[in-house]
Amino acid sequence: DMVQLGLELSVFSYSAAISACRAEGRWDIALSLLDEMRLRRVAANVVAFNGVISSCESAGEWQRALEVVEVMLASGVRPSVVTCGAAISACGGSQQLAPALVLWSDMQR
């Protein structure tokens, strides 16, 4: 837990932890950190969301990646080119072309 380590609970510290999760293939912990941010009322930004989406992409968890995009949109955070690329890559890497095309179409709007 970041509090036990004496770390400041900010979007920056969470984003760094999420990035470390991606590097270690721990998409599940990255998702948990995103949930923890919400519970602790730390607003996630595009960098934090992208880190979780990229973690899911790396692990072939395309459905989770799309769920995170939905949470991102519901939170009012605008997706970036990185967001779209990671989510589409997650779908394509798992041979899920239909969801990738829907996402591509949605992001064009």
C-alpha atoms as an extended CHARMM CRD file, in Angstrom:
* protein
*
       109  EXT
         1         1  ASP       CA              0.0000000000        0.0000000000        0.0000000000  PROA      1               0.0000000000
         2         2  MET       CA              1.3430000000        3.4050000000       -0.9510000000  PROA      2               0.0000000000
         3         3  VAL       CA              0.2530000000        4.9680000000        2.3570000000  PROA      3               0.0000000000
         4         4  GLN       CA              2.2910000000        2.4390000000        4.3540000000  PROA      4               0.0000000000
         5         5  LEU       CA              5.3260000000        3.3120000000        2.2490000000  PROA      5               0.0000000000
         6         6  GLY       CA              4.8670000000        6.9840000000        3.0960000000  PROA      6               0.0000000000
         7         7  LEU       CA              4.2380000000        8.0140000000       -0.4930000000  PROA      7               0.0000000000
         8         8  GLU       CA              2.1270000000       11.0300000000       -1.3450000000  PROA      8               0.0000000000
         9         9  LEU       CA             -1.1960000000        9.9560000000       -2.8080000000  PROA      9               0.0000000000
        10        10  SER       CA             -1.2500000000       11.9700000000       -6.0000000000  PROA      10              0.0000000000
        11        11  VAL       CA             -2.0500000000       11.2760000000       -9.6070000000  PROA      11              0.0000000000
        12        12  PHE       CA              1.7000000000       11.3510000000      -10.2560000000  PROA      12              0.0000000000
        13        13  SER       CA              2.5860000000        8.6810000000       -7.6890000000  PROA      13              0.0000000000
        14        14  TYR       CA             -0.2880000000        6.4850000000       -8.8270000000  PROA      14              0.0000000000
        15        15  SER       CA              0.7110000000        6.9190000000      -12.4800000000  PROA      15              0.0000000000
        16        16  ALA       CA              4.2760000000        5.8900000000      -11.6480000000  PROA      16              0.0000000000
        17        17  ALA       CA              3.0330000000        2.8020000000       -9.7990000000  PROA      17              0.0000000000
        18        18  ILE       CA              0.7230000000        1.9210000000      -12.7000000000  PROA      18              0.0000000000
        19        19  SER       CA              3.6360000000        2.2720000000      -15.1150000000  PROA      19              0.0000000000
        20        20  ALA       CA              5.6960000000       -0.1030000000      -12.9650000000  PROA      20              0.0000000000
        21        21  CYS       CA              2.8160000000       -2.5920000000      -13.0590000000  PROA      21              0.0000000000
        22        22  ARG       CA              2.8340000000       -2.4750000000      -16.8520000000  PROA      22              0.0000000000
        23        23  ALA       CA              6.5660000000       -3.1540000000      -16.9340000000  PROA      23              0.0000000000
        24        24  GLU       CA              6.0590000000       -6.1930000000      -14.6900000000  PROA      24              0.0000000000
        25        25  GLY       CA              3.0100000000       -7.5170000000      -16.5370000000  PROA      25              0.0000000000
        26        26  ARG       CA              0.7250000000       -6.8840000000      -13.5620000000  PROA      26              0.0000000000
        27        27  TRP       CA             -2.3700000000       -5.5190000000      -15.2910000000  PROA      27              0.0000000000
        28        28  ASP       CA             -4.4810000000       -6.7370000000      -12.3640000000  PROA      28              0.0000000000
        29        29  ILE       CA             -2.6360000000       -4.5260000000       -9.8940000000  PROA      29              0.0000000000
        30        30  ALA       CA             -2.7850000000       -1.6010000000      -12.3330000000  PROA      30              0.0000000000
        31        31  LEU       CA             -6.5840000000       -1.9810000000      -12.3570000000  PROA      31              0.0000000000
        32        32  SER       CA             -6.6130000000       -2.1650000000       -8.5620000000  PROA      32              0.0000000000
        33        33  LEU       CA             -4.6110000000        1.0420000000       -8.3510000000  PROA      33              0.0000000000
        34        34  LEU       CA             -7.1080000000        2.7860000000      -10.6210000000  PROA      34              0.0000000000
        35        35  ASP       CA             -9.9110000000        1.6210000000       -8.3150000000  PROA      35              0.0000000000
        36        36  GLU       CA             -7.9460000000        2.7790000000       -5.2840000000  PROA      36              0.0000000000
        37        37  MET       CA             -7.5520000000        6.2160000000       -6.8650000000  PROA      37              0.0000000000
        38        38  ARG       CA            -11.3150000000        6.4930000000       -7.1410000000  PROA      38              0.0000000000
        39        39  LEU       CA            -11.8410000000        5.3600000000       -3.5480000000  PROA      39              0.0000000000
        40        40  ARG       CA             -9.2650000000        7.8450000000       -2.2600000000  PROA      40              0.0000000000
        41        41  ARG       CA            -10.7160000000       10.6000000000       -4.4440000000  PROA      41              0.0000000000
        42        42  VAL       CA             -7.5540000000       11.0580000000       -6.4860000000  PROA      42              0.0000000000
        43        43  ALA       CA             -8.6980000000       12.0680000000       -9.9610000000  PROA      43              0.0000000000
        44        44  ALA       CA             -7.1140000000        9.9080000000      -12.6460000000  PROA      44              0.0000000000
        45        45  ASN       CA             -5.7430000000       11.7390000000      -15.6650000000  PROA      45              0.0000000000
        46        46  VAL       CA             -5.0520000000       10.5770000000      -19.2000000000  PROA      46              0.0000000000
        47        47  VAL       CA             -1.5920000000        9.3080000000      -18.2060000000  PROA      47              0.0000000000
        48        48  ALA       CA             -2.9760000000        7.0720000000      -15.4470000000  PROA      48              0.0000000000
        49        49  PHE       CA             -5.7360000000        5.7110000000      -17.6730000000  PROA      49              0.0000000000
        50        50  ASN       CA             -3.3040000000        5.1250000000      -20.5420000000  PROA      50              0.0000000000
        51        51  GLY       CA             -1.0020000000        3.2090000000      -18.2130000000  PROA      51              0.0000000000
        52        52  VAL       CA             -3.7990000000        0.8630000000      -17.1860000000  PROA      52              0.0000000000
        53        53  ILE       CA             -5.0030000000        0.4330000000      -20.7810000000  PROA      53              0.0000000000
        54        54  SER       CA             -1.4410000000       -0.3070000000      -21.9200000000  PROA      54              0.0000000000
        55        55  SER       CA             -1.0430000000       -2.8190000000      -19.0770000000  PROA      55              0.0000000000
        56        56  CYS       CA             -4.1750000000       -4.6010000000      -20.2500000000  PROA      56              0.0000000000
        57        57  GLU       CA             -2.9740000000       -4.4400000000      -23.8510000000  PROA      57              0.0000000000
        58        58  SER       CA              0.3690000000       -6.0360000000      -22.9690000000  PROA      58              0.0000000000
        59        59  ALA       CA             -1.4110000000       -8.8660000000      -21.1660000000  PROA      59              0.0000000000
        60        60  GLY       CA             -3.9130000000       -9.5090000000      -23.9660000000  PROA      60              0.0000000000
        61        61  GLU       CA             -6.7700000000       -8.3390000000      -21.7400000000  PROA      61              0.0000000000
        62        62  TRP       CA             -8.6410000000       -6.5390000000      -24.5240000000  PROA      62              0.0000000000
        63        63  GLN       CA            -12.0150000000       -6.5850000000      -22.7420000000  PROA      63              0.0000000000
        64        64  ARG       CA            -10.4990000000       -4.9840000000      -19.6590000000  PROA      64              0.0000000000
        65        65  ALA       CA             -8.8160000000       -2.3650000000      -21.8410000000  PROA      65              0.0000000000
        66        66  LEU       CA            -12.1800000000       -1.4300000000      -23.3550000000  PROA      66              0.0000000000
        67        67  GLU       CA            -13.7690000000       -1.3180000000      -19.8980000000  PROA      67              0.0000000000
        68        68  VAL       CA            -11.0930000000        1.1410000000      -18.7820000000  PROA      68              0.0000000000
        69        69  VAL       CA            -11.7820000000        3.3120000000      -21.8380000000  PROA      69              0.0000000000
        70        70  GLU       CA            -15.4510000000        3.3780000000      -20.7960000000  PROA      70              0.0000000000
        71        71  VAL       CA            -14.5150000000        4.3770000000      -17.2350000000  PROA      71              0.0000000000
        72        72  MET       CA            -12.2240000000        7.0460000000      -18.6510000000  PROA      72              0.0000000000
        73        73  LEU       CA            -15.0070000000        8.5170000000      -20.7740000000  PROA      73              0.0000000000
        74        74  ALA       CA            -17.4790000000        8.3570000000      -17.8670000000  PROA      74              0.0000000000
        75        75  SER       CA            -14.9220000000       10.2190000000      -15.7330000000  PROA      75              0.0000000000
        76        76  GLY       CA            -14.7900000000       13.0380000000      -18.2500000000  PROA      76              0.0000000000
        77        77  VAL       CA            -11.1710000000       12.4020000000      -19.2160000000  PROA      77              0.0000000000
        78        78  ARG       CA            -10.5740000000       12.9000000000      -22.9080000000  PROA      78              0.0000000000
        79        79  PRO       CA             -8.7850000000        9.9980000000      -24.6230000000  PROA      79              0.0000000000
        80        80  SER       CA             -5.5290000000       10.7480000000      -26.4160000000  PROA      80              0.0000000000
        81        81  VAL       CA             -3.9690000000        9.2190000000      -29.4990000000  PROA      81              0.0000000000
        82        82  VAL       CA             -2.0660000000        6.9130000000      -27.1250000000  PROA      82              0.0000000000
        83        83  THR       CA             -5.3540000000        5.8200000000      -25.5300000000  PROA      83              0.0000000000
        84        84  CYS       CA             -6.8780000000        4.9390000000      -28.8730000000  PROA      84              0.0000000000
        85        85  GLY       CA             -3.7680000000        3.1970000000      -30.1350000000  PROA      85              0.0000000000
        86        86  ALA       CA             -3.3740000000        1.0470000000      -27.0190000000  PROA      86              0.0000000000
        87        87  ALA       CA             -7.0510000000        0.0540000000      -26.9010000000  PROA      87              0.0000000000
        88        88  ILE       CA             -7.1850000000       -0.7530000000      -30.6090000000  PROA      88              0.0000000000
        89        89  SER       CA             -3.9130000000       -2.6730000000      -30.3520000000  PROA      89              0.0000000000
        90        90  ALA       CA             -5.3120000000       -4.6500000000      -27.4050000000  PROA      90              0.0000000000
        91        91  CYS       CA             -8.2580000000       -5.7120000000      -29.5590000000  PROA      91              0.0000000000
        92        92  GLY       CA             -6.1820000000       -6.3990000000      -32.6590000000  PROA      92              0.0000000000
        93        93  GLY       CA             -3.5590000000       -8.3640000000      -30.7450000000  PROA      93              0.0000000000
        94        94  SER       CA             -6.3100000000      -10.6730000000      -29.5170000000  PROA      94              0.0000000000
        95        95  GLN       CA             -7.8560000000      -10.9910000000      -32.9880000000  PROA      95              0.0000000000
        96        96  GLN       CA            -10.8830000000       -8.9650000000      -31.8610000000  PROA      96              0.0000000000
        97        97  LEU       CA            -11.2460000000       -6.8480000000      -34.9690000000  PROA      97              0.0000000000
        98        98  ALA       CA            -14.9350000000       -5.9550000000      -34.6000000000  PROA      98              0.0000000000
        99        99  PRO       CA            -14.4680000000       -4.1630000000      -31.2430000000  PROA      99              0.0000000000
       100       100  ALA       CA            -11.3540000000       -2.4680000000      -32.6270000000  PROA      100             0.0000000000
       101       101  LEU       CA            -13.3380000000       -1.1160000000      -35.5790000000  PROA      101             0.0000000000
       102       102  VAL       CA            -16.1490000000        0.0910000000      -33.3090000000  PROA      102             0.0000000000
       103       103  LEU       CA            -13.6220000000        1.8470000000      -31.0870000000  PROA      103             0.0000000000
       104       104  TRP       CA            -11.9270000000        3.4070000000      -34.1040000000  PROA      104             0.0000000000
       105       105  SER       CA            -15.2750000000        4.6500000000      -35.3760000000  PROA      105             0.0000000000
       106       106  ASP       CA            -16.2340000000        6.0350000000      -31.9550000000  PROA      106             0.0000000000
       107       107  MET       CA            -12.9270000000        7.8540000000      -31.5980000000  PROA      107             0.0000000000
       108       108  GLN       CA            -13.3860000000        9.5310000000      -34.9860000000  PROA      108             0.0000000000
       109       109  ARG       CA            -16.3400000000       11.4710000000      -33.5870000000  PROA      109             0.0000000000
